[in-house]
Amino acid sequence: MTDPLLRLYVWQLTFRSDRGAAGARSERGEGIISTAIAVLIMAFLGVAVWAGFKLTLDNTQKKIDKNIEQISN
């Protein structure tokens, strides 16, 4: 192998390893970001379910109070 070919070969190996390491570094926090998004979605869903449950219980309580008032009169 001639000297320029050897340099090109070494440069290519260096370039590939640097590129691979940079790619691995750029995806390093991907799992944390995905988990944070999932937690936020679940929190919003929890608030929506709680609001719906509270609304249902309030409406049911009003109906029960109205029926009890009618029965007692």
C-alpha positions in Angstrom: 0.0 0.0 0.0 1.3 3.4 -0.9 1.6 6.2 1.6 -1.3 8.3 0.3 -3.6 5.3 0.2 -2.7 4.4 3.8 -3.4 8.0 4.9 -6.8 7.9 3.1 -7.6 4.5 4.7 -6.7 5.8 8.2 -8.6 9.0 7.6 -11.7 7.1 6.5 -11.6 4.9 9.6 -11.2 8.0 11.8 -14.1 9.7 10.0 -16.4 6.7 10.4 -15.6 6.3 14.1 -16.1 10.0 14.8 -19.4 10.0 12.9 -20.6 6.9 14.8 -19.7 8.4 18.1 -21.5 11.7 17.3 -24.6 9.8 16.2 -24.6 7.8 19.4 -24.2 11.0 21.4 -27.0 12.8 19.6 -29.4 10.0 20.5 -28.3 9.7 24.1 -31.2 11.6 25.7 -33.9 10.2 23.4 -35.3 7.8 26.0 -35.5 10.5 28.6 -37.3 12.8 26.3 -39.8 10.1 25.2 -40.4 9.2 28.8 -41.0 12.9 29.8 -43.5 13.2 26.9 -45.3 10.1 28.0 -45.5 11.3 31.6 -47.0 14.6 30.5 -49.6 12.9 28.3 -50.6 10.7 31.2 -50.8 13.7 33.6 -53.1 15.5 31.2 -55.2 12.3 30.8 -55.4 12.0 34.5 -56.6 15.5 34.9 -59.3 15.0 32.2 -60.5 11.8 33.8 -60.6 13.5 37.3 -62.6 16.4 35.9 -65.1 14.1 34.2 -65.5 12.0 37.3 -66.0 15.1 39.5 -68.6 16.5 37.0 -70.4 13.1 37.0 -70.5 12.9 40.8 -71.7 16.5 41.1 -74.5 15.9 38.7 -75.5 12.7 40.4 -75.4 14.4 43.8 -77.7 17.2 42.5 -80.2 14.6 41.2 -80.2 12.7 44.5 -80.7 15.9 46.5 -83.6 16.8 44.2 -85.2 13.4 44.6 -84.8 13.5 48.4 -86.4 16.9 48.5 -89.4 15.7 46.5 -89.8 12.7 48.7 -89.7 14.7 51.9 -92.3 17.2 50.8 
